[in-house]
Amino acid sequence: MLKKLEHINREIVLSNNWWQYAKDIYIMPNGERGEYHYVHSKGSTFVIPITNDKHYIMRR
């Protein structure tokens, strides 16, 4: 079972009538601080994870 992340803060970076771009700050189970960036819209969500070595994780 995955351990739960400790949510620290959420910042709305950009917002308009169609979508919001936000950034969450959290503490990972190993104690390191992490960021989660995402776009939320009324009709869809788009997330692109980036690894520590700057690789993008995409799935069709």
N, C-alpha and C positions, 0 to 999 in steps of 0.2 A: 504494500500500500504506500502511496506517495505521501510524504509529510506535507502539511499545510504551510504555505508561505505566510509570513507576518506582514500584513499591509501597513505601510508607514504613511504614505501621502499620495494624493491624486492631484495632478495639475492639468487643467484644460489649457492646452497650448494655443490652439486656434479653434474658432467656432463660427458657424454661419447658419443659415436656415436649413441647410441640407445635411451637414455632418459636423462632428466634433473630432479634433485630434487631441488625444490625451496621453499623459505619461504617468504611470504608477511607479512608486518607489516601494520596495519590499525587502525583507530580510529572508534569505534562502535558508534551508535547514542546516547548511554548513556554517552559518553565521555571516556570510558575505552579503553585502548590499547589492541589489539588482534593480534594473529598470525594465519596465514593460511598456512599450509604445503601441498605440492602437488608434484606429479610426472607427468611429461609430456613426452609422447613418440610420435613418428610419427604415431603410430597406435591406441593408447588408452590412457586413463587417469585413475588413480587410486587415490582416496581420502578417508581417514579415519578420520572423525571428532571425536574429543575427548572433552567431556564436562568438566566443571570445577571440577566436582567430580570424574574425571578419568574414565568415562564410554565411551566406543567406540560406535559410531553410525554406524550401517551397514545396508544395504538394498540389498535385492536380486534383 
